[in-house]
Amino acid sequence: MRNLFESMKIALQSLAANKLRAILTLIGVIIGVATVITVVSIINGMNDYVAREINSIGTTTFIIDKYGMITSEEEWIEAQKRKKITFADMKAIERYCPHCDLLSGSVYTRRRVKLGDKYLSDVDIVGTDENYIEVSDIDIDYGRGFIESDVKHNRTVAIVGPEVVENLLSGLDPIGKNIKVH
């Protein structure tokens, strides 16, 4: 017990003699702890986000993609050599997979869209079919999803997201508007 009190006395004397060093050490410890807490919080948030995204597609849904999960430049180069997945491939899966209830194919790009004299750049464009809305679990605020005859007859119809409605249409109802994709 006596050693404990002597150790505390020596420590307090050392702190009093070296105030600047003690303050800088304390600041370093505070910054270090705050950094660790911040990084752990960010990682937990990312884990929650990924878990929510995976859960949103459900346990009976799977995605076939040309690229898959790429974690290096070498994997990216190899993925570029893979054959494209075609509409015929999707139809073959549909034909030979009796347990597949619903299939959807899609292609992605980013383009500029125009309505009148207003432009919106780098808009995500998804070319897809009538099953995409259900497979992707997307809510539609205006109008309806695609139907089989839209796809069969190559109708020029679109479902626009909230960013386009707000920024290009100024919040107006998008139904019947002629939006150009460049």
N, C-alpha and C positions, 0 to 999 in steps of 0.2 A: 504494500500500500504506500509505503514511504517512497519507493522508487517511482511510482506513478505520479505522485505530487511533485517530485523533483524533476521528472521528465516534463510535466506540464509547465513548471516554473521556467525551465531552460527554454522550452518552446516559446513561451510568451515573451521572454527576454530577447530571444532571437528575432521574433516578429517586431518588437519595439525598436530594436537596433537597426533592422533592415526593412523599414516601412515600404519603400518603393518596390523592393523585390517581392515583398509579401502581397502588395496590391497587384502587381503585374502577374504574379502566380495565380492569384485569385481570379483575375480577369481571364487568364488563359484557361483555367478550369471551367469557368462559367461558359466561355465561348465553346469549349470542347463539348461540354454536356449539352448545350443548346444545339450544336451541330448534330450530335448523335441522335437527339430526340427528333430533330427536323427530318433527318434522313430516314429514320425508322418510320415516322409518320407518312412520309412520301411513299415509301415502299409498301406500307400497309394499305394506303389509298390505291396504289397501282394494283396490288393483289385483289382488293375488293372490286375494282373496275373490271379486271380481266375475268374474275369469277362471275360477275353480273353478266358480262357479254357472253360468256360460254353458257351460262344458265339460260340466257334469253333465247338461244337457238334450240334449247331442249336436248334431252338425252337421246332422242331418236333421230336427230338431224346430223348429217355429216356433209362436209364441203369437199368437193374435188376441185383442186386448183393446179394450174400448170406450175406455179412457183413454190407453193407450200411455205414452210417456215425457213427463211434464209437468215443465216447468222454470220456469213463471211462472204468475202468477195469471190472466193473460189466456188462457193455454192451458187452464187448469183450467175457466174459464168456458165456453170453446168446447167442451171435452170433455163438459160437462154437457148440451149441446144435441144430442149425437150420439144416434142411436137405439140402444136396447139390442140386444145380440147375443142371439139366441134359440136355443132347442133346434132349431127349424126351420132356422135358419141353419147350425148344425152339421151337420144331416142333409143339407142342400143341398151343403155342402162334401164330405161323405162320398160323396154320389151323383155329383157332377161332378168329383171329383178322383181319377182312377184310380190315381195314383201315391202317394196317401196310404194308408199301411199301417194306421195306427191313429189314431183321433181320440178326444178326450175333452173334455167340457165340464164347467165347474164354476162355482159361485157361492160367494162368500165373505161371511162375516159374523163378528161377535164377540158371544158370548152368555155368560150365566151357566149353568153346568151344576150339577146336583144329584144326589146319590146318598144316599138316606136323609136324615140331618140335616146332611150335609156339602155345602158349596157351593164352587165355584171360579169366580171372575169373569174376564171378558175372555178367554174361551177362543176360539181360532180355530176356526170351524166351516166346513167345506167340503162343499157339496152337490155330488155328482159321480156318475160312472157307473163301469161295470166296467173301463174302460180306464185310468182315472186312475192307478192304482198303477203300472202298467207304463210309461205315458208319463212320469210324474213320477219314476220310479226310486226308489220308497220301499220300505224294508224293513219287514216286519210281524213283530213279535215274538210276538204271540198270534193264533191263529185264522187266518183267510184274508181275501183281498181280496174285493171285491164281485164278484158274478157277474151275468150278464145277467138271470136270473130275479129277482134282488133288485131291479133297476131296473124291469123290466117290471111286476112286481107291487107296486111301491112298498113294499117291506118296510122296517120300521123297524129297520135294522141300522146299526152304526157301527164305525168303526175309530178307536180312541182312541190318542193319542200318549203318550209317556213321562211328560209333565208331568201328565196326567190320571191315569195309572196310579199315579204316585208320590204326588201330592197329594190326589187324591179317593179312590182305592182303597187307599191305604197300601201300594202294591206288590203287592196281591193280583191274581190272574188276573182280567182283566176279562170273560172270556167268560161270557155268561148274565146279566150284571148289567143292571139297568134304570136307565139314566142319563137324567135329564130335562134337556131344554134349555129355558131360559127366555129 
